[in-house]
Amino acid sequence: MLNIHIIRALVLYSLTEHQLGHATTIRVTTNGNSFSVGDDGRGHAIARTVASAPYLKFIYNHFDYPFGSNEAAPVQLQGIGMSLINSLCCELTVEVRKREATLRLTFRDGQLCGHEVQDIVTPAGETGNTIRGTIRPELGGDGVDNTSLALWLRQLLPAHPVLRIVFNGETLRTEQLTD
């Protein structure tokens, strides 16, 4: 069941982008203990810093902050959820698509091990975030209950009529709520 909670948390982050008027589509894919959640919103801030640390490293490694350095730092709660998700995954990839560049961060066992920026100008509408991961085998159980997850995703649709949710390649519809 942990798997479904991780995916729901990521969907809620994307849903916030939709509620703010920036995302129209959320894509969710599951395969055993692996998952992907993406949206076409604004994408995380690439150049932003928090307490002199790159924002994305900060929010995905928040458990190390402020304990990882000897300097005093203000306690910040942002990023706790993403750091928790990262710590529960043996692999996590964060892809941020902006109009001027694409950033890909790769984490293994909660630690940043890859940082790639491609200066590619993307066509309009191709911005957003995609989070892909594999839950640690010792935590994953039997994978995601796709039936329960699909039902939960469909239940989001009546409150968000212009939102498009694609689950495992299928566009979900509110009429499917009775499945």
LINHU-V526861 format. One record per residue. BURIAL is + if it has 16 or more other C-alpha atoms within 10 Angstrom, else -. D_LAST is the distance of its C-alpha to the last C-alpha in Angstrom with 1 decimal. Layout:
burial = [BURIAL & BURIAL]
d_last = [D_LAST & D_LAST]
This chain:
burial = [- & - & + & + & - & + & + & + & - & + & + & - & - & + & + & - & + & + & - & - & - & + & + & + & + & + & + & + & + & + & - & - & + & + & + & + & + & + & + & + & + & + & + & + & - & + & - & - & - & - & - & - & - & - & + & + & + & + & + & + & + & + & + & - & + & + & - & - & - & - & - & - & - & - & - & - & - & - & + & + & + & + & + & + & + & + & + & + & + & + & + & + & + & + & + & + & + & + & + & - & - & + & + & + & + & + & + & + & - & + & + & + & - & - & - & - & - & - & - & - & - & - & - & - & - & + & + & + & + & + & + & + & + & + & + & + & - & - & - & + & - & - & + & + & - & + & - & - & + & + & + & - & + & + & + & - & + & - & - & - & - & - & + & + & + & + & + & + & - & - & - & + & + & - & - & - & - & - & -]
d_last = [20.3 & 23.1 & 21.5 & 18.5 & 21.0 & 23.2 & 20.6 & 19.5 & 23.2 & 23.8 & 20.9 & 22.6 & 25.9 & 24.5 & 22.9 & 26.5 & 27.8 & 25.5 & 26.5 & 30.1 & 29.6 & 30.0 & 26.7 & 24.4 & 22.1 & 20.7 & 20.1 & 18.6 & 19.1 & 19.0 & 20.8 & 21.6 & 23.7 & 24.3 & 22.6 & 23.4 & 22.7 & 24.6 & 25.2 & 27.6 & 29.4 & 33.1 & 33.1 & 35.0 & 38.7 & 40.6 & 44.2 & 43.6 & 45.3 & 45.0 & 48.2 & 49.6 & 46.6 & 44.2 & 41.2 & 38.6 & 40.6 & 40.9 & 37.2 & 36.1 & 39.1 & 39.5 & 40.2 & 43.4 & 44.5 & 47.0 & 47.9 & 48.5 & 51.7 & 54.8 & 54.7 & 53.6 & 50.4 & 48.4 & 45.3 & 42.3 & 38.7 & 37.0 & 35.3 & 34.8 & 31.0 & 31.5 & 34.4 & 32.3 & 29.6 & 32.5 & 34.0 & 30.9 & 30.7 & 33.2 & 32.8 & 31.8 & 32.4 & 32.6 & 33.0 & 34.2 & 34.6 & 37.2 & 39.0 & 42.1 & 40.9 & 38.2 & 38.5 & 37.0 & 37.5 & 36.9 & 36.8 & 37.3 & 37.1 & 37.1 & 40.2 & 40.7 & 41.9 & 41.4 & 42.0 & 42.0 & 42.5 & 42.5 & 44.3 & 42.1 & 41.8 & 38.1 & 37.3 & 36.0 & 32.3 & 32.3 & 32.8 & 30.5 & 29.7 & 27.9 & 27.8 & 27.4 & 27.9 & 27.8 & 27.6 & 30.6 & 30.1 & 31.4 & 28.7 & 25.7 & 24.6 & 22.1 & 20.7 & 17.6 & 14.4 & 12.4 & 8.9 & 10.4 & 12.2 & 9.6 & 7.8 & 11.5 & 12.5 & 10.2 & 11.6 & 15.0 & 14.7 & 15.5 & 18.7 & 19.6 & 19.2 & 21.5 & 20.0 & 18.5 & 16.4 & 16.4 & 14.7 & 16.2 & 17.5 & 14.4 & 14.6 & 11.6 & 11.1 & 10.4 & 8.9 & 5.7 & 5.6 & 3.8 & 0.0]
